[in-house]
Amino acid sequence: MKKKFLYSLFLLLSIGVPIAVQASCQANCNQLLQCNDTVCSCPCSGKTYFANRPLFQSYRGEFIAGFRNDKMLAAQKGWGGALDVVAYGGQSSDGAGLASYFLPFCKNKLLVTEALDTIGTSNPGDLLSEHFNIFTVNGTFSSTIAFCARHDEYGVGVHWKQGFGFCDDAASALGNSNKWWYIDIAVPVTQVRNLICIDEKITNNGGGINTNVATGGSPDAVPNMVAAFAQNAWNFGKIISGAFLKKTGVADIELKFGRQWLWQDCCNMASYIGVLIPTGNAPCGQFVFEPVVGHGKHAGIIWGGEGTMDMWADCDHAKSVSIGVAAQMQYLFKRKQVRSFDLKNKPWSRYQDVYANVDQATEAANTANSTLSTPGINVFTQCVNVTPGLQVNATTALIINADNGFEGEVGYNFYGHHQECVSLAQPWVLGPALKAKVGAGETNPVRNITPSAKLNILALNNAAPPPAANYNLSLIQEADLDLQSAAHPYYFSHTVHANVGHRWDDQCYPTYLGAGGSYEFALHEVSAMRRWTVWGKFNVAF
C-alpha cells in the first residue's frame, strides 16, 4: 500500500514540471543580451505587465495549512463537510528589485538628459528627455530617477469541502470511511494595492520649461520626469508617483470535483479535476503595475491531488509526525487584454515620439514644428490576445499532531509559471513612424529612447513636406513589434511557511484555530514576487 502511495505521489508531482520549464527567457535576468553599440537589454526586464500570483490559491500555506481532507471525517456521524475561513495579508519585500522588472537596461537608476551624448561620453545618459515632453529654455535639463515598487494584498478566504458517496466499513460512523467523492470550493475576497515611487534628483532644470514652439518648445511641456509620467497627453503607461492604486473583488473561484480513493490509518490520497472561474478584473493598461485581482480574468482548468502519510507515532499514537503533500497543475486560457509593448531591440521605445501617420508628419513639415508628434505609448498600447498557459505548484509539509489538540507544520511550496504568449488581437495598422529629433516631418527609424548622438542625428525624408513615398520607407511594420515585452516571462518561485494551531476534536462540530506566515522568493528572477504573508484561520467540521 505504501509503495502504491509513493508511486502515485511521484507521478503527480512530476506531471507538469517538464512543461513548465519551457521558456524563451533566460532564468538569470542579470545576463545582458541583445547588445549593440549603445545599449544592452535584459530579457526579463523592461516589461510592461506583471502577472501576480494571487494569495489564497492552491497550494499556498494560508490555503492548505490546518485544512486537509481529514477535516471531512472530523465530525463523527456528521455530514462529511468542513468550512475554513482565513484572514490573510501580505506585502512585497524588495521594492527596488520589483521596480527593475519594469525598467530598461538592467538598471533601477536612470540618467535623463536633454542634450545628446557624443561618442566617448564618460557618463552617457539613459533616456532622452524630449520623449517625455521635457523641453527647457536652455536645453540642458538633466536628472537621475530611481524607482521603488510595492504590492500589498489583503483579504478573507472561504474554503468549503463537502464529501458524499462514502463507502463505510461500518456504516454507523463516517470515521471508518475509506473512499468517497467530494466537492471543494474556495472563494477569496481580496484587495490589491500597488504602488510605484519615483525618486528624482534634478541636477539641471534647464532654466524652466519652454512652451514656445518657435524656439523648439512644446505647449504642453512638463518640468520633470515625475510630472512626465503623470501627464494627460498619455492615455496609457502612466505612473502616479507615491499613489496607491487599489482594486477589490473576488480573486477567482477554484471549484474542484475530487475522489478520496485511499484512506488508511497510515496514509491517504485524493485526486481531483476542476475549473478556475474568473471573477477578478482584467488590465486596461492605463497605469504601470496596475492592480489586478485574480488571474487577469482568465478562465482555466485545474487538476491535481493531495495526501498525507505517517512518518512516526508513539506507542499509543498520542503524538505523531506525518508528511503532507499536494500538487496542482493549472492551465489558463486565452483572452483579450490591453497591454503596451516595445519595438524589437529598443527597450522602452513605447515612450518614444512618433508620427501617428503621414498627415501628422506633413503638418509638422508645413509648420516647421520640431516637437509636433504623438506619444508612442498611445500607439504602442493595443488590444492583444494573452495565453498564460500552464502553472504548476507543489507543496510538501511536515505535520506534528498531539492528542492534546496541538497541531503544527512547516512546509515548502514550489511554483512554476509558464511564459505568457501574446499576439495582436487585430492586425497592425500601418501609419506610425518614429519621429526624428529635428522633427518638422522627418523620420528616423533607427533612433531609440537614449540620447545617443550617433542614433539621433540621422533623419530621413529631408524634403518639406515629406513625400508620402519617403515616409513609407519609415513605416513601423508588424514584424517590428516586440510583443514579448508585454508578456510576463516564465519563472520559478519558492515559498516556505509555518503554521501552528489547536484542534477541539471532542466537540459535536470539531473546530480549529490557527495562525501562520510564509515568505516567497526566487533565486535569480526579477519576474517573481518576493513577499511575506501572514494569516489567521478558523475551521469547523460538520
BALONU-237400 format. One record per residue (C-alpha): residue number from 1; chain; x, y, z. Coordinates in steps of 0.1 Angstrom, whole numbers, plus 5000, padded with zeros to 4 digits. Layout:
// BALONU-237400
(atom NUM; "A"; (X; Y; Z))
...
***
This chain:
// BALONU-237400
(atom 1; "A"; (5000; 5000; 5000))
(atom 2; "A"; (5028; 5024; 5009))
(atom 3; "A"; (5045; 5016; 4976))
(atom 4; "A"; (5013; 5024; 4957))
(atom 5; "A"; (5010; 5057; 4976))
(atom 6; "A"; (5046; 5068; 4969))
(atom 7; "A"; (5044; 5058; 4932))
(atom 8; "A"; (5012; 5078; 4928))
(atom 9; "A"; (5027; 5108; 4946))
(atom 10; "A"; (5058; 5108; 4924))
(atom 11; "A"; (5037; 5107; 4893))
(atom 12; "A"; (5015; 5135; 4905))
(atom 13; "A"; (5044; 5158; 4913))
(atom 14; "A"; (5063; 5152; 4881))
(atom 15; "A"; (5034; 5155; 4856))
(atom 16; "A"; (5036; 5192; 4850))
(atom 17; "A"; (5073; 5201; 4856))
(atom 18; "A"; (5086; 5194; 4821))
(atom 19; "A"; (5060; 5217; 4805))
(atom 20; "A"; (5067; 5245; 4830))
(atom 21; "A"; (5104; 5245; 4821))
(atom 22; "A"; (5097; 5256; 4785))
(atom 23; "A"; (5105; 5293; 4781))
(atom 24; "A"; (5123; 5317; 4758))
(atom 25; "A"; (5138; 5338; 4786))
(atom 26; "A"; (5169; 5330; 4805))
(atom 27; "A"; (5165; 5322; 4842))
(atom 28; "A"; (5193; 5346; 4852))
(atom 29; "A"; (5180; 5380; 4843))
(atom 30; "A"; (5213; 5397; 4852))
(atom 31; "A"; (5226; 5384; 4819))
(atom 32; "A"; (5229; 5411; 4792))
(atom 33; "A"; (5215; 5401; 4759))
(atom 34; "A"; (5208; 5419; 4726))
(atom 35; "A"; (5237; 5443; 4728))
(atom 36; "A"; (5245; 5469; 4702))
(atom 37; "A"; (5270; 5498; 4702))
(atom 38; "A"; (5248; 5518; 4725))
(atom 39; "A"; (5227; 5497; 4749))
(atom 40; "A"; (5221; 5463; 4763))
(atom 41; "A"; (5187; 5449; 4772))
(atom 42; "A"; (5178; 5423; 4798))
(atom 43; "A"; (5155; 5395; 4787))
(atom 44; "A"; (5134; 5396; 4818))
(atom 45; "A"; (5133; 5434; 4825))
(atom 46; "A"; (5117; 5464; 4808))
(atom 47; "A"; (5084; 5445; 4809))
(atom 48; "A"; (5050; 5463; 4807))
(atom 49; "A"; (5029; 5438; 4827))
(atom 50; "A"; (5034; 5419; 4859))
(atom 51; "A"; (5013; 5387; 4863))
(atom 52; "A"; (5009; 5384; 4901))
(atom 53; "A"; (5003; 5350; 4917))
(atom 54; "A"; (4972; 5357; 4939))
(atom 55; "A"; (4971; 5347; 4976))
(atom 56; "A"; (4947; 5320; 4989))
(atom 57; "A"; (4951; 5298; 4959))
(atom 58; "A"; (4961; 5261; 4958))
(atom 59; "A"; (4985; 5252; 4974))
(atom 60; "A"; (4999; 5282; 4993))
(atom 61; "A"; (5005; 5279; 5030))
(atom 62; "A"; (4974; 5300; 5040))
(atom 63; "A"; (4953; 5278; 5018))
(atom 64; "A"; (4963; 5243; 5029))
(atom 65; "A"; (4977; 5245; 5064))
(atom 66; "A"; (4953; 5230; 5090))
(atom 67; "A"; (4927; 5222; 5064))
(atom 68; "A"; (4932; 5189; 5046))
(atom 69; "A"; (4908; 5162; 5036))
(atom 70; "A"; (4907; 5146; 5070))
(atom 71; "A"; (4885; 5175; 5081))
(atom 72; "A"; (4856; 5159; 5062))
(atom 73; "A"; (4858; 5130; 5087))
(atom 74; "A"; (4863; 5150; 5118))
(atom 75; "A"; (4826; 5152; 5129))
(atom 76; "A"; (4815; 5117; 5139))
(atom 77; "A"; (4781; 5109; 5124))
(atom 78; "A"; (4783; 5143; 5106))
(atom 79; "A"; (4775; 5153; 5071))
(atom 80; "A"; (4811; 5150; 5058))
(atom 81; "A"; (4816; 5187; 5054))
(atom 82; "A"; (4842; 5212; 5066))
(atom 83; "A"; (4845; 5250; 5063))
(atom 84; "A"; (4877; 5271; 5066))
(atom 85; "A"; (4877; 5309; 5070))
(atom 86; "A"; (4910; 5326; 5066))
(atom 87; "A"; (4920; 5362; 5071))
(atom 88; "A"; (4953; 5369; 5053))
(atom 89; "A"; (4976; 5397; 5042))
(atom 90; "A"; (5009; 5401; 5025))
(atom 91; "A"; (5034; 5427; 5012))
(atom 92; "A"; (5063; 5426; 4987))
(atom 93; "A"; (5097; 5429; 5003))
(atom 94; "A"; (5121; 5440; 4975))
(atom 95; "A"; (5110; 5474; 4962))
(atom 96; "A"; (5140; 5481; 4940))
(atom 97; "A"; (5140; 5446; 4926))
(atom 98; "A"; (5103; 5446; 4918))
(atom 99; "A"; (5106; 5480; 4901))
(atom 100; "A"; (5135; 5469; 4880))
(atom 101; "A"; (5112; 5444; 4863))
(atom 102; "A"; (5096; 5474; 4845))
(atom 103; "A"; (5128; 5493; 4838))
(atom 104; "A"; (5152; 5490; 4808))
(atom 105; "A"; (5189; 5483; 4806))
(atom 106; "A"; (5191; 5461; 4837))
(atom 107; "A"; (5190; 5492; 4859))
(atom 108; "A"; (5170; 5507; 4887))
(atom 109; "A"; (5185; 5542; 4884))
(atom 110; "A"; (5183; 5561; 4851))
(atom 111; "A"; (5200; 5593; 4839))
(atom 112; "A"; (5177; 5616; 4819))
(atom 113; "A"; (5193; 5643; 4797))
(atom 114; "A"; (5180; 5668; 4772))
(atom 115; "A"; (5213; 5671; 4754))
(atom 116; "A"; (5227; 5644; 4731))
(atom 117; "A"; (5256; 5623; 4742))
(atom 118; "A"; (5286; 5624; 4719))
(atom 119; "A"; (5307; 5594; 4712))
(atom 120; "A"; (5331; 5587; 4741))
(atom 121; "A"; (5310; 5604; 4768))
(atom 122; "A"; (5322; 5592; 4802))
(atom 123; "A"; (5287; 5591; 4817))
(atom 124; "A"; (5262; 5585; 4789))
(atom 125; "A"; (5226; 5591; 4796))
(atom 126; "A"; (5199; 5565; 4795))
(atom 127; "A"; (5168; 5585; 4784))
(atom 128; "A"; (5164; 5615; 4761))
(atom 129; "A"; (5140; 5639; 4779))
(atom 130; "A"; (5122; 5651; 4748))
(atom 131; "A"; (5104; 5617; 4745))
(atom 132; "A"; (5088; 5625; 4778))
(atom 133; "A"; (5078; 5660; 4767))
(atom 134; "A"; (5105; 5678; 4787))
(atom 135; "A"; (5117; 5709; 4768))
(atom 136; "A"; (5136; 5736; 4787))
(atom 137; "A"; (5147; 5772; 4779))
(atom 138; "A"; (5184; 5763; 4779))
(atom 139; "A"; (5181; 5728; 4766))
(atom 140; "A"; (5202; 5714; 4794))
(atom 141; "A"; (5178; 5695; 4816))
(atom 142; "A"; (5192; 5665; 4834))
(atom 143; "A"; (5181; 5644; 4863))
(atom 144; "A"; (5185; 5610; 4878))
(atom 145; "A"; (5155; 5588; 4886))
(atom 146; "A"; (5152; 5558; 4908))
(atom 147; "A"; (5122; 5536; 4912))
(atom 148; "A"; (5107; 5516; 4940))
(atom 149; "A"; (5076; 5494; 4938))
(atom 150; "A"; (5053; 5478; 4964))
(atom 151; "A"; (5025; 5452; 4963))
(atom 152; "A"; (5000; 5447; 4991))
(atom 153; "A"; (4973; 5421; 4992))
(atom 154; "A"; (4947; 5416; 5019))
(atom 155; "A"; (4916; 5396; 5021))
(atom 156; "A"; (4893; 5369; 5036))
(atom 157; "A"; (4891; 5334; 5020))
(atom 158; "A"; (4863; 5309; 5025))
(atom 159; "A"; (4871; 5273; 5017))
(atom 160; "A"; (4844; 5246; 5018))
(atom 161; "A"; (4849; 5208; 5014))
(atom 162; "A"; (4818; 5185; 5012))
(atom 163; "A"; (4821; 5148; 5010))
(atom 164; "A"; (4794; 5124; 4997))
(atom 165; "A"; (4791; 5088; 4985))
(atom 166; "A"; (4810; 5075; 5015))
(atom 167; "A"; (4820; 5038; 5014))
(atom 168; "A"; (4820; 5027; 5050))
(atom 169; "A"; (4834; 4997; 5067))
(atom 170; "A"; (4809; 5004; 5094))
(atom 171; "A"; (4780; 5024; 5082))
(atom 172; "A"; (4774; 5039; 5116))
(atom 173; "A"; (4804; 5063; 5115))
(atom 174; "A"; (4820; 5085; 5089))
(atom 175; "A"; (4853; 5080; 5107))
(atom 176; "A"; (4855; 5045; 5093))
(atom 177; "A"; (4850; 5056; 5057))
(atom 178; "A"; (4878; 5047; 5033))
(atom 179; "A"; (4866; 5061; 5000))
(atom 180; "A"; (4843; 5090; 4990))
(atom 181; "A"; (4837; 5117; 4965))
(atom 182; "A"; (4839; 5154; 4974))
(atom 183; "A"; (4833; 5189; 4961))
(atom 184; "A"; (4859; 5216; 4970))
(atom 185; "A"; (4853; 5253; 4965))
(atom 186; "A"; (4875; 5282; 4975))
(atom 187; "A"; (4864; 5319; 4973))
(atom 188; "A"; (4889; 5346; 4982))
(atom 189; "A"; (4877; 5383; 4986))
(atom 190; "A"; (4908; 5404; 4981))
(atom 191; "A"; (4921; 5439; 4979))
(atom 192; "A"; (4952; 5445; 4959))
(atom 193; "A"; (4972; 5477; 4963))
(atom 194; "A"; (5001; 5486; 4940))
(atom 195; "A"; (5025; 5515; 4944))
(atom 196; "A"; (5054; 5529; 4924))
(atom 197; "A"; (5075; 5557; 4937))
(atom 198; "A"; (5099; 5578; 4916))
(atom 199; "A"; (5128; 5594; 4934))
(atom 200; "A"; (5140; 5622; 4910))
(atom 201; "A"; (5171; 5642; 4917))
(atom 202; "A"; (5173; 5672; 4893))
(atom 203; "A"; (5209; 5682; 4886))
(atom 204; "A"; (5199; 5709; 4860))
(atom 205; "A"; (5164; 5723; 4854))
(atom 206; "A"; (5174; 5738; 4821))
(atom 207; "A"; (5161; 5773; 4831))
(atom 208; "A"; (5125; 5761; 4833))
(atom 209; "A"; (5101; 5747; 4807))
(atom 210; "A"; (5099; 5760; 4772))
(atom 211; "A"; (5064; 5763; 4758))
(atom 212; "A"; (5074; 5783; 4727))
(atom 213; "A"; (5072; 5761; 4696))
(atom 214; "A"; (5092; 5786; 4676))
(atom 215; "A"; (5122; 5780; 4698))
(atom 216; "A"; (5119; 5742; 4699))
(atom 217; "A"; (5095; 5741; 4728))
(atom 218; "A"; (5062; 5723; 4734))
(atom 219; "A"; (5029; 5740; 4745))
(atom 220; "A"; (5024; 5710; 4769))
(atom 221; "A"; (5059; 5707; 4782))
(atom 222; "A"; (5064; 5693; 4817))
(atom 223; "A"; (5092; 5703; 4841))
(atom 224; "A"; (5105; 5669; 4852))
(atom 225; "A"; (5101; 5631; 4849))
(atom 226; "A"; (5077; 5627; 4879))
(atom 227; "A"; (5053; 5651; 4860))
(atom 228; "A"; (5060; 5634; 4827))
(atom 229; "A"; (5048; 5600; 4838))
(atom 230; "A"; (5015; 5616; 4850))
(atom 231; "A"; (5009; 5639; 4820))
(atom 232; "A"; (4974; 5640; 4805))
(atom 233; "A"; (4988; 5635; 4770))
(atom 234; "A"; (4995; 5599; 4778))
(atom 235; "A"; (4965; 5576; 4777))
(atom 236; "A"; (4984; 5546; 4789))
(atom 237; "A"; (5016; 5536; 4807))
(atom 238; "A"; (5013; 5563; 4834))
(atom 239; "A"; (5029; 5563; 4869))
(atom 240; "A"; (5014; 5584; 4896))
(atom 241; "A"; (5044; 5585; 4919))
(atom 242; "A"; (5036; 5577; 4955))
(atom 243; "A"; (4999; 5570; 4950))
(atom 244; "A"; (4984; 5536; 4957))
(atom 245; "A"; (4963; 5520; 4930))
(atom 246; "A"; (4936; 5498; 4945))
(atom 247; "A"; (4912; 5471; 4934))
(atom 248; "A"; (4889; 5449; 4954))
(atom 249; "A"; (4870; 5419; 4943))
(atom 250; "A"; (4867; 5381; 4943))
(atom 251; "A"; (4901; 5369; 4933))
(atom 252; "A"; (4888; 5339; 4911))
(atom 253; "A"; (4870; 5309; 4924))
(atom 254; "A"; (4885; 5274; 4925))
(atom 255; "A"; (4859; 5247; 4920))
(atom 256; "A"; (4871; 5211; 4922))
(atom 257; "A"; (4854; 5177; 4920))
(atom 258; "A"; (4875; 5150; 4937))
(atom 259; "A"; (4878; 5114; 4947))
(atom 260; "A"; (4893; 5103; 4980))
(atom 261; "A"; (4904; 5069; 4967))
(atom 262; "A"; (4928; 5059; 4995))
(atom 263; "A"; (4921; 5063; 5032))
(atom 264; "A"; (4940; 5042; 5058))
(atom 265; "A"; (4952; 5049; 5093))
(atom 266; "A"; (4988; 5054; 5080))
(atom 267; "A"; (4982; 5072; 5047))
(atom 268; "A"; (4956; 5087; 5024))
(atom 269; "A"; (4954; 5101; 4989))
(atom 270; "A"; (4929; 5120; 4968))
(atom 271; "A"; (4928; 5133; 4932))
(atom 272; "A"; (4906; 5159; 4915))
(atom 273; "A"; (4898; 5179; 4885))
(atom 274; "A"; (4882; 5214; 4884))
(atom 275; "A"; (4879; 5248; 4869))
(atom 276; "A"; (4891; 5283; 4877))
(atom 277; "A"; (4862; 5307; 4875))
(atom 278; "A"; (4874; 5342; 4866))
(atom 279; "A"; (4857; 5367; 4889))
(atom 280; "A"; (4885; 5394; 4891))
(atom 281; "A"; (4894; 5421; 4867))
(atom 282; "A"; (4915; 5424; 4835))
(atom 283; "A"; (4942; 5450; 4830))
(atom 284; "A"; (4934; 5481; 4810))
(atom 285; "A"; (4969; 5494; 4805))
(atom 286; "A"; (4963; 5529; 4818))
(atom 287; "A"; (4989; 5526; 4846))
(atom 288; "A"; (5022; 5507; 4850))
(atom 289; "A"; (5018; 5479; 4876))
(atom 290; "A"; (4980; 5483; 4878))
(atom 291; "A"; (4962; 5463; 4905))
(atom 292; "A"; (4947; 5430; 4892))
(atom 293; "A"; (4925; 5409; 4914))
(atom 294; "A"; (4929; 5372; 4904))
(atom 295; "A"; (4945; 5360; 4872))
(atom 296; "A"; (4936; 5388; 4849))
(atom 297; "A"; (4901; 5374; 4840))
(atom 298; "A"; (4915; 5342; 4826))
(atom 299; "A"; (4894; 5311; 4829))
(atom 300; "A"; (4912; 5278; 4835))
(atom 301; "A"; (4912; 5241; 4842))
(atom 302; "A"; (4929; 5226; 4872))
(atom 303; "A"; (4939; 5191; 4882))
(atom 304; "A"; (4960; 5175; 4909))
(atom 305; "A"; (4958; 5158; 4943))
(atom 306; "A"; (4968; 5157; 4979))
(atom 307; "A"; (4976; 5133; 5006))
(atom 308; "A"; (4994; 5125; 5039))
(atom 309; "A"; (5014; 5097; 5052))
(atom 310; "A"; (5025; 5090; 5088))
(atom 311; "A"; (5063; 5091; 5094))
(atom 312; "A"; (5064; 5084; 5131))
(atom 313; "A"; (5040; 5079; 5160))
(atom 314; "A"; (5045; 5069; 5197))
(atom 315; "A"; (5031; 5036; 5210))
(atom 316; "A"; (4996; 5049; 5220))
(atom 317; "A"; (4995; 5073; 5190))
(atom 318; "A"; (4993; 5103; 5213))
(atom 319; "A"; (5019; 5121; 5192))
(atom 320; "A"; (5026; 5117; 5155))
(atom 321; "A"; (5047; 5132; 5127))
(atom 322; "A"; (5033; 5129; 5092))
(atom 323; "A"; (5042; 5143; 5058))
(atom 324; "A"; (5016; 5161; 5038))
(atom 325; "A"; (5019; 5165; 5000))
(atom 326; "A"; (4998; 5184; 4974))
(atom 327; "A"; (5003; 5193; 4938))
(atom 328; "A"; (4982; 5211; 4912))
(atom 329; "A"; (4985; 5219; 4876))
(atom 330; "A"; (4965; 5248; 4862))
(atom 331; "A"; (4961; 5259; 4826))
(atom 332; "A"; (4948; 5294; 4819))
(atom 333; "A"; (4931; 5300; 4785))
(atom 334; "A"; (4934; 5329; 4761))
(atom 335; "A"; (4915; 5361; 4764))
(atom 336; "A"; (4918; 5397; 4752))
(atom 337; "A"; (4936; 5423; 4773))
(atom 338; "A"; (4950; 5458; 4768))
(atom 339; "A"; (4988; 5459; 4770))
(atom 340; "A"; (5017; 5481; 4759))
(atom 341; "A"; (5047; 5468; 4741))
(atom 342; "A"; (5081; 5480; 4726))
(atom 343; "A"; (5098; 5477; 4693))
(atom 344; "A"; (5123; 5450; 4688))
(atom 345; "A"; (5158; 5457; 4703))
(atom 346; "A"; (5145; 5491; 4715))
(atom 347; "A"; (5138; 5489; 4753))
(atom 348; "A"; (5112; 5514; 4764))
(atom 349; "A"; (5105; 5525; 4728))
(atom 350; "A"; (5069; 5525; 4739))
(atom 351; "A"; (5076; 5560; 4752))
(atom 352; "A"; (5093; 5573; 4720))
(atom 353; "A"; (5078; 5602; 4700))
(atom 354; "A"; (5061; 5590; 4668))
(atom 355; "A"; (5042; 5605; 4639))
(atom 356; "A"; (5008; 5588; 4640))
(atom 357; "A"; (5005; 5589; 4602))
(atom 358; "A"; (5018; 5608; 4572))
(atom 359; "A"; (4992; 5635; 4577))
(atom 360; "A"; (5007; 5644; 4610))
(atom 361; "A"; (5042; 5644; 4595))
(atom 362; "A"; (5031; 5666; 4567))
(atom 363; "A"; (5015; 5691; 4592))
(atom 364; "A"; (5048; 5692; 4611))
(atom 365; "A"; (5067; 5698; 4579))
(atom 366; "A"; (5044; 5726; 4567))
(atom 367; "A"; (5046; 5744; 4601))
(atom 368; "A"; (5083; 5737; 4606))
(atom 369; "A"; (5073; 5723; 4640))
(atom 370; "A"; (5101; 5703; 4656))
(atom 371; "A"; (5080; 5689; 4685))
(atom 372; "A"; (5047; 5681; 4670))
(atom 373; "A"; (5042; 5643; 4674))
(atom 374; "A"; (5022; 5616; 4692))
(atom 375; "A"; (5032; 5599; 4724))
(atom 376; "A"; (5044; 5565; 4715))
(atom 377; "A"; (5026; 5549; 4745))
(atom 378; "A"; (4993; 5559; 4729))
(atom 379; "A"; (5003; 5540; 4697))
(atom 380; "A"; (5021; 5510; 4712))
(atom 381; "A"; (4992; 5501; 4735))
(atom 382; "A"; (4968; 5477; 4718))
(atom 383; "A"; (4942; 5450; 4724))
(atom 384; "A"; (4961; 5417; 4724))
(atom 385; "A"; (4955; 5380; 4729))
(atom 386; "A"; (4971; 5367; 4761))
(atom 387; "A"; (4975; 5330; 4769))
(atom 388; "A"; (4992; 5324; 4803))
(atom 389; "A"; (4994; 5286; 4797))
(atom 390; "A"; (5004; 5263; 4824))
(atom 391; "A"; (5013; 5269; 4861))
(atom 392; "A"; (5024; 5241; 4883))
(atom 393; "A"; (5029; 5241; 4921))
(atom 394; "A"; (5036; 5215; 4947))
(atom 395; "A"; (5037; 5217; 4985))
(atom 396; "A"; (5053; 5194; 5010))
(atom 397; "A"; (5048; 5199; 5047))
(atom 398; "A"; (5060; 5182; 5079))
(atom 399; "A"; (5030; 5180; 5103))
(atom 400; "A"; (5031; 5174; 5140))
(atom 401; "A"; (5000; 5163; 5159))
(atom 402; "A"; (4994; 5157; 5196))
(atom 403; "A"; (4963; 5143; 5214))
(atom 404; "A"; (4961; 5175; 5235))
(atom 405; "A"; (4949; 5193; 5203))
(atom 406; "A"; (4982; 5208; 5192))
(atom 407; "A"; (4989; 5209; 5155))
(atom 408; "A"; (5019; 5225; 5138))
(atom 409; "A"; (5036; 5223; 5105))
(atom 410; "A"; (5064; 5237; 5084))
(atom 411; "A"; (5063; 5234; 5046))
(atom 412; "A"; (5078; 5243; 5012))
(atom 413; "A"; (5060; 5252; 4980))
(atom 414; "A"; (5075; 5252; 4945))
(atom 415; "A"; (5057; 5272; 4918))
(atom 416; "A"; (5064; 5274; 4881))
(atom 417; "A"; (5048; 5299; 4858))
(atom 418; "A"; (5049; 5294; 4821))
(atom 419; "A"; (5058; 5323; 4798))
(atom 420; "A"; (5028; 5341; 4785))
(atom 421; "A"; (5020; 5340; 4748))
(atom 422; "A"; (5010; 5374; 4735))
(atom 423; "A"; (4997; 5382; 4700))
(atom 424; "A"; (4978; 5412; 4684))
(atom 425; "A"; (4940; 5408; 4686))
(atom 426; "A"; (4937; 5428; 4653))
(atom 427; "A"; (4963; 5432; 4625))
(atom 428; "A"; (4987; 5461; 4629))
(atom 429; "A"; (4975; 5492; 4610))
(atom 430; "A"; (5004; 5508; 4591))
(atom 431; "A"; (5008; 5545; 4596))
(atom 432; "A"; (5031; 5553; 4626))
(atom 433; "A"; (5068; 5561; 4622))
(atom 434; "A"; (5095; 5571; 4646))
(atom 435; "A"; (5099; 5609; 4646))
(atom 436; "A"; (5134; 5623; 4640))
(atom 437; "A"; (5149; 5646; 4667))
(atom 438; "A"; (5148; 5675; 4643))
(atom 439; "A"; (5111; 5670; 4637))
(atom 440; "A"; (5095; 5690; 4610))
(atom 441; "A"; (5081; 5659; 4594))
(atom 442; "A"; (5114; 5640; 4593))
(atom 443; "A"; (5116; 5604; 4605))
(atom 444; "A"; (5144; 5583; 4619))
(atom 445; "A"; (5137; 5545; 4621))
(atom 446; "A"; (5170; 5537; 4639))
(atom 447; "A"; (5168; 5560; 4669))
(atom 448; "A"; (5159; 5546; 4703))
(atom 449; "A"; (5149; 5561; 4737))
(atom 450; "A"; (5185; 5570; 4746))
(atom 451; "A"; (5203; 5604; 4740))
(atom 452; "A"; (5229; 5588; 4717))
(atom 453; "A"; (5241; 5613; 4692))
(atom 454; "A"; (5251; 5585; 4669))
(atom 455; "A"; (5215; 5573; 4666))
(atom 456; "A"; (5197; 5607; 4668))
(atom 457; "A"; (5215; 5626; 4641))
(atom 458; "A"; (5201; 5605; 4613))
(atom 459; "A"; (5169; 5618; 4596))
(atom 460; "A"; (5150; 5607; 4565))
(atom 461; "A"; (5125; 5625; 4543))
(atom 462; "A"; (5146; 5656; 4540))
(atom 463; "A"; (5121; 5673; 4518))
(atom 464; "A"; (5095; 5696; 4532))
(atom 465; "A"; (5067; 5684; 4533))
(atom 466; "A"; (5079; 5648; 4531))
(atom 467; "A"; (5068; 5629; 4501))
(atom 468; "A"; (5045; 5600; 4510))
(atom 469; "A"; (5068; 5576; 4493))
(atom 470; "A"; (5097; 5587; 4515))
(atom 471; "A"; (5076; 5585; 4547))
(atom 472; "A"; (5065; 5550; 4537))
(atom 473; "A"; (5101; 5539; 4540))
(atom 474; "A"; (5100; 5545; 4577))
(atom 475; "A"; (5067; 5529; 4585))
(atom 476; "A"; (5067; 5506; 4615))
(atom 477; "A"; (5058; 5471; 4604))
(atom 478; "A"; (5040; 5445; 4625))
(atom 479; "A"; (5073; 5425; 4624))
(atom 480; "A"; (5090; 5453; 4642))
(atom 481; "A"; (5068; 5449; 4673))
(atom 482; "A"; (5083; 5432; 4704))
(atom 483; "A"; (5052; 5416; 4718))
(atom 484; "A"; (5074; 5397; 4743))
(atom 485; "A"; (5079; 5429; 4762))
(atom 486; "A"; (5042; 5427; 4771))
(atom 487; "A"; (5044; 5391; 4782))
(atom 488; "A"; (5053; 5380; 4817))
(atom 489; "A"; (5083; 5356; 4814))
(atom 490; "A"; (5085; 5322; 4829))
(atom 491; "A"; (5098; 5320; 4865))
(atom 492; "A"; (5102; 5296; 4894))
(atom 493; "A"; (5094; 5307; 4929))
(atom 494; "A"; (5099; 5291; 4963))
(atom 495; "A"; (5078; 5296; 4994))
(atom 496; "A"; (5084; 5284; 5030))
(atom 497; "A"; (5056; 5285; 5055))
(atom 498; "A"; (5050; 5277; 5092))
(atom 499; "A"; (5016; 5273; 5109))
(atom 500; "A"; (5005; 5264; 5145))
(atom 501; "A"; (4970; 5257; 5157))
(atom 502; "A"; (4948; 5239; 5182))
(atom 503; "A"; (4921; 5214; 5175))
(atom 504; "A"; (4890; 5207; 5196))
(atom 505; "A"; (4881; 5172; 5183))
(atom 506; "A"; (4857; 5162; 5211))
(atom 507; "A"; (4831; 5187; 5201))
(atom 508; "A"; (4799; 5179; 5182))
(atom 509; "A"; (4813; 5202; 5155))
(atom 510; "A"; (4851; 5199; 5158))
(atom 511; "A"; (4868; 5232; 5154))
(atom 512; "A"; (4903; 5245; 5148))
(atom 513; "A"; (4921; 5278; 5153))
(atom 514; "A"; (4955; 5285; 5137))
(atom 515; "A"; (4979; 5312; 5126))
(atom 516; "A"; (5009; 5312; 5104))
(atom 517; "A"; (5032; 5330; 5080))
(atom 518; "A"; (5052; 5324; 5048))
(atom 519; "A"; (5079; 5340; 5027))
(atom 520; "A"; (5081; 5337; 4989))
(atom 521; "A"; (5113; 5343; 4970))
(atom 522; "A"; (5132; 5335; 4938))
(atom 523; "A"; (5169; 5327; 4933))
(atom 524; "A"; (5175; 5349; 4902))
(atom 525; "A"; (5143; 5361; 4886))
(atom 526; "A"; (5131; 5396; 4890))
(atom 527; "A"; (5099; 5384; 4874))
(atom 528; "A"; (5089; 5366; 4907))
(atom 529; "A"; (5074; 5384; 4936))
(atom 530; "A"; (5094; 5384; 4968))
(atom 531; "A"; (5069; 5389; 4997))
(atom 532; "A"; (5058; 5378; 5031))
(atom 533; "A"; (5023; 5367; 5041))
(atom 534; "A"; (5006; 5362; 5074))
(atom 535; "A"; (4972; 5347; 5083))
(atom 536; "A"; (4948; 5335; 5109))
(atom 537; "A"; (4923; 5308; 5103))
(atom 538; "A"; (4892; 5291; 5118))
(atom 539; "A"; (4876; 5260; 5106))
(atom 540; "A"; (4848; 5237; 5116))
(atom 541; "A"; (4837; 5202; 5106))
(atom 542; "A"; (4800; 5193; 5104))
***
